Amino acid sequence: MKTMTDNISPAITTLALEDIPHLIECVRRCYGESYTNPMMYDAEQLKDAIVTQKMHSIVAKLENNQIIGHCALTFNGPQNSSPEAGKMMVDPDYRGHHIAELIAKKRIEIAESLGLPGFWTECVTNHPYSQHEMIAFNAKETGLFIGDVPPTFAMQGLQNFSDTRMSLLAFYLPLKDRPHDIYVPSKHTEHLNALLSSLNLQRNITNSEIQGAGETILKTEIDSEDQVANISVDHIGEDLIASVTAELKKLEALNIASAYLDLPITQEAAANAYMALEDLGFFWGSWIPHYSTQGDILRLQKIYQTVNVSEIVCAREQGEEVKKFVVSEWERVSKK
């Protein structure tokens, strides 16, 4: 174990290509081989993500070029307006020196320089530390992804559970609002209004009975490491349920743990589609403001494995309320 000093002063900067090997070393010190995104171990993939600006990577670097902290903004394609803020890690030997706070602050500066409306993130729920970091920057809880992370995921030096998949609490940090109309079932208006109020965002919420028209346009991505899949709906057509059912049949053959569905709630057919998707077992995961260039989405989820929700740790009452809502929705839809 190395001897630490109380006055380290790492450089807080964007990741240089020549520092990619040092970043991979940091990942291994933090997670061993258990980190669920294989890109973080692959120098070529990391280089491509940085060069194409799919990922804006921030690091804390010592004078000897050792990287002791990392976080990033990651875009899921050209239509993604509010990227994911994630990949946060701090070398176990340098925790307690506010490294996470320093790199998270730099990440906000970069998001503002890019003119982003905001960004969202998923915080682990086996401990409250990363949640406290987001709360300190005035981010708000917007959802819960139940059983998203496999039990093989392990953080060095922190409490880990090995008998159940870990859930992630979703947060959103608004930077610049772009008000627009959204369409959700009336039974969820109260919950969504509470979230809007907490984030101080403006939306006109409508419960439209309009059904989809034309052909559904969607794409499916599979993460075999995590055993999860994401169905992203670009256009809600009249054949939405048939299209999603066909996708689920293929996914279920792969023994996935959960499936997500991104529903574009700026489309008038979204409210009616949500109700129909419940009959397939989908329920509220998280509202993500400004996710696409078209506006907000609801990320719905369908769970295939048992999850011990009593192990979900929330940092404050607001998180507990979101957890209570999502778990109750899971239970309600499961009884259909």
FENURQUI-V423424 format. One record per residue. N is the residue number from 1. PHI is phi in radians with two decimals (none if undefined). PSI is psi as a letter, one per 40 degrees, with the letter a starting at -180 (999 if undefined). OMEGA is omega in whole degrees, -180 to 180 (999 if undefined). Layout:
n | phi | psi | omega
N | PHI | PSI | OMEGA
N | PHI | PSI | OMEGA
//
This chain:
n | phi | psi | omega
1 | none | h | -177
2 | -1.35 | i | 177
3 | -1.45 | h | -177
4 | -1.80 | i | 172
5 | -1.91 | i | -177
6 | -1.58 | e | -174
7 | -2.26 | f | 176
8 | -1.20 | i | -179
9 | -2.32 | g | -180
10 | -1.23 | i | 172
11 | -1.34 | h | 177
12 | -1.81 | h | -170
13 | -2.64 | i | 174
14 | -1.34 | i | -176
15 | -1.21 | h | 173
16 | -1.54 | i | -177
17 | -1.01 | d | -179
18 | -1.23 | e | -180
19 | -1.66 | e | -179
20 | -1.00 | d | 177
21 | -1.04 | d | 179
22 | -1.20 | d | 176
23 | -1.14 | d | 179
24 | -1.07 | d | 176
25 | -1.08 | d | 179
26 | -1.12 | d | 178
27 | -1.01 | d | -178
28 | -1.19 | d | 177
29 | -1.19 | d | -178
30 | -1.44 | d | -171
31 | -2.26 | e | -173
32 | 1.11 | b | 177
33 | -1.86 | e | -171
34 | -1.66 | e | -177
35 | -1.09 | h | -168
36 | -1.41 | e | 177
37 | -1.83 | h | -176
38 | -1.09 | d | 178
39 | -1.00 | d | -175
40 | -1.27 | e | 174
41 | -1.92 | e | -171
42 | -2.00 | h | -175
43 | -1.06 | d | -178
44 | -1.21 | d | 178
45 | -1.14 | d | 178
46 | -1.11 | d | 179
47 | -1.05 | d | -180
48 | -1.09 | d | -179
49 | -1.12 | d | -180
50 | -1.29 | d | -176
51 | -1.13 | d | -179
52 | -1.45 | e | -179
53 | 1.09 | f | 169
54 | -1.17 | d | 179
55 | -2.22 | h | 172
56 | -1.83 | h | -168
57 | -1.84 | h | -179
58 | -2.01 | h | -178
59 | -2.30 | i | 168
60 | -1.87 | h | -172
61 | -2.21 | h | 177
62 | -1.44 | i | -178
63 | -1.07 | d | 179
64 | -1.49 | e | 179
65 | 1.32 | e | 176
66 | -1.19 | h | 176
67 | -1.60 | h | -176
68 | -2.04 | e | 177
69 | -2.82 | i | -178
70 | -2.69 | i | 167
71 | -2.67 | i | -174
72 | -2.73 | i | 165
73 | -1.86 | h | -177
74 | -2.16 | h | 179
75 | -1.61 | i | -180
76 | -1.75 | f | 180
77 | 2.15 | i | -175
78 | -1.17 | d | -180
79 | -1.53 | e | -176
80 | -1.50 | h | -178
81 | -1.57 | d | 176
82 | -1.85 | h | -176
83 | -1.33 | i | 175
84 | -1.45 | h | 172
85 | -1.71 | h | -176
86 | -2.78 | a | -179
87 | 0.96 | f | 178
88 | -1.39 | h | 177
89 | -2.70 | i | 177
90 | -2.32 | h | 178
91 | -0.85 | h | -178
92 | -0.94 | d | -179
93 | -1.34 | e | -176
94 | -2.14 | e | 176
95 | -1.28 | i | -178
96 | 1.61 | e | -180
97 | -1.98 | e | 177
98 | 1.08 | f | -180
99 | -1.11 | d | -179
100 | -1.04 | d | 180
101 | -1.11 | d | -178
102 | -1.16 | d | -178
103 | -1.30 | d | 177
104 | -1.17 | d | 177
105 | -1.12 | d | 178
106 | -1.13 | d | 179
107 | -1.11 | d | 177
108 | -1.12 | d | 179
109 | -1.05 | d | 179
110 | -1.17 | d | 178
111 | -1.05 | d | 179
112 | -1.17 | d | 180
113 | -1.16 | d | 178
114 | -1.49 | e | 180
115 | 1.24 | f | -177
116 | -1.30 | i | 175
117 | -1.24 | e | 180
118 | 2.80 | a | 174
119 | -2.62 | i | -179
120 | -2.08 | i | -180
121 | -2.63 | i | 176
122 | -2.02 | h | 180
123 | -1.82 | h | 179
124 | -1.11 | i | -177
125 | -2.09 | e | 173
126 | -1.49 | e | 172
127 | -2.71 | i | -175
128 | -1.65 | e | -168
129 | -1.07 | d | -178
130 | -1.19 | d | 176
131 | -1.14 | d | 178
132 | -1.04 | d | -180
133 | -1.12 | d | 179
134 | -1.22 | d | 179
135 | -1.07 | d | -180
136 | -1.07 | d | 179
137 | -1.69 | e | 176
138 | 1.28 | f | 171
139 | -1.34 | i | -177
140 | -2.17 | i | 179
141 | -1.23 | h | -178
142 | -2.21 | e | -179
143 | 3.08 | i | -180
144 | -2.49 | h | 176
145 | -1.79 | h | -171
146 | -1.39 | h | 175
147 | 1.13 | f | -176
148 | -1.31 | d | -171
149 | -1.89 | h | -180
150 | -1.16 | i | -177
151 | -1.18 | e | 178
152 | -1.31 | e | 179
153 | -1.19 | h | -176
154 | -2.48 | h | 177
155 | -1.73 | h | -177
156 | -1.11 | h | 174
157 | 1.43 | e | -179
158 | -2.24 | i | -180
159 | -1.09 | h | 177
160 | -2.24 | i | 176
161 | -1.87 | i | -174
162 | -2.00 | e | -173
163 | -1.83 | e | -178
164 | -2.65 | i | 174
165 | -1.21 | i | -177
166 | -1.59 | i | 179
167 | -1.66 | i | -179
168 | -2.17 | h | 178
169 | -1.60 | h | -177
170 | -1.53 | h | 176
171 | -2.20 | i | 172
172 | -2.30 | h | 176
173 | -2.00 | h | -179
174 | -1.39 | i | 176
175 | -2.08 | d | -177
176 | -2.73 | h | -175
177 | -1.45 | i | 174
178 | -2.31 | g | -175
179 | -0.97 | i | 177
180 | -2.81 | i | 180
181 | -1.45 | i | 174
182 | -2.36 | i | -173
183 | -2.22 | h | -180
184 | -2.41 | i | 177
185 | -1.03 | i | -176
186 | -1.05 | d | -178
187 | -1.18 | e | 179
188 | -1.83 | e | -177
189 | -1.10 | d | -178
190 | -1.08 | d | 180
191 | -1.12 | d | -179
192 | -1.19 | d | 177
193 | -1.10 | d | 177
194 | -1.13 | d | 178
195 | -1.17 | d | 179
196 | -1.06 | d | -180
197 | -1.11 | d | -178
198 | -1.14 | d | -180
199 | -1.63 | e | -179
200 | 1.00 | f | 177
201 | -1.90 | i | -176
202 | -1.88 | h | 177
203 | -2.47 | i | 170
204 | -1.78 | h | -175
205 | -1.64 | h | -179
206 | -2.25 | i | 175
207 | -1.81 | g | -178
208 | -1.59 | i | 178
209 | -1.62 | e | -178
210 | -1.09 | h | 177
211 | -1.72 | i | -179
212 | -1.13 | i | 179
213 | -2.22 | i | 179
214 | 1.32 | a | -176
215 | -1.66 | h | 177
216 | -1.17 | h | 175
217 | -2.05 | h | 180
218 | -2.61 | i | 173
219 | -2.44 | i | -177
220 | -2.15 | h | 176
221 | -2.07 | h | -178
222 | -2.07 | h | 174
223 | -1.88 | g | -175
224 | -1.20 | d | 178
225 | -1.11 | d | -177
226 | -1.58 | e | -176
227 | 1.10 | f | 177
228 | -2.21 | i | 179
229 | -2.36 | i | 179
230 | -2.24 | h | 175
231 | -1.76 | h | -179
232 | -1.86 | h | -178
233 | -1.61 | h | 178
234 | -1.63 | d | 177
235 | -2.41 | h | 179
236 | -1.50 | h | -180
237 | -1.73 | i | 180
238 | -1.22 | e | 179
239 | -1.77 | f | -176
240 | -0.97 | d | -175
241 | -1.13 | d | 178
242 | -1.12 | d | -179
243 | -1.17 | d | -179
244 | -1.18 | d | 178
245 | -1.05 | d | 178
246 | -1.13 | d | 178
247 | -1.15 | d | -180
248 | -1.09 | d | 179
249 | -1.06 | d | 178
250 | -1.21 | d | -178
251 | -1.20 | d | -177
252 | -1.15 | d | 176
253 | -1.21 | e | 180
254 | -1.64 | e | 178
255 | 1.04 | f | 180
256 | -1.30 | i | 179
257 | -1.53 | d | 179
258 | -2.76 | i | 177
259 | -2.21 | h | 176
260 | -1.92 | i | 176
261 | -2.39 | h | 179
262 | -1.56 | h | -177
263 | -1.78 | h | -179
264 | -1.34 | g | -173
265 | -1.44 | e | 170
266 | -1.47 | e | 178
267 | -1.58 | h | -175
268 | -1.01 | d | -178
269 | -1.38 | e | -173
270 | -1.14 | d | -177
271 | -1.10 | d | 179
272 | -1.17 | d | 179
273 | -1.12 | d | 179
274 | -1.00 | d | -179
275 | -1.08 | d | 180
276 | -1.21 | d | -180
277 | -1.20 | d | 175
278 | -1.03 | d | -180
279 | -1.17 | e | 175
280 | -1.63 | e | 178
281 | 1.73 | e | 178
282 | -1.47 | i | 178
283 | -2.54 | i | -175
284 | -0.97 | h | 171
285 | -1.84 | c | 177
286 | -2.75 | i | 166
287 | -1.44 | h | 178
288 | -2.16 | h | -180
289 | -1.10 | i | 173
290 | 0.93 | f | -177
291 | -1.06 | d | -180
292 | -2.03 | i | 178
293 | -1.11 | e | 178
294 | -1.46 | d | 180
295 | 2.34 | a | -172
296 | -1.32 | i | 169
297 | -2.27 | i | 164
298 | -1.95 | h | 176
299 | -1.65 | h | 178
300 | -1.51 | i | -180
301 | -2.41 | i | 177
302 | -2.32 | h | -172
303 | -1.82 | h | -180
304 | -1.93 | e | -178
305 | -2.17 | i | 178
306 | -1.24 | i | 180
307 | -2.36 | h | 178
308 | -1.50 | g | -175
309 | -1.24 | e | 178
310 | -1.21 | e | 179
311 | -1.56 | e | 179
312 | -1.37 | h | -178
313 | -1.74 | h | 177
314 | -1.92 | i | -174
315 | -1.36 | d | -178
316 | -2.70 | i | -176
317 | -1.06 | d | -180
318 | -1.06 | d | 176
319 | -1.18 | d | 178
320 | -1.08 | d | 179
321 | -1.15 | d | 178
322 | -1.14 | d | 178
323 | -1.03 | d | -179
324 | -1.05 | d | -180
325 | -1.12 | d | -175
326 | -1.16 | d | 180
327 | -1.11 | d | 179
328 | -1.17 | d | 177
329 | -1.16 | d | 176
330 | -1.03 | d | -179
331 | -1.12 | d | -179
332 | -1.13 | d | -178
333 | -1.19 | d | -179
334 | -1.13 | d | -179
335 | -1.51 | e | -179
336 | -1.13 | 999 | 999
//
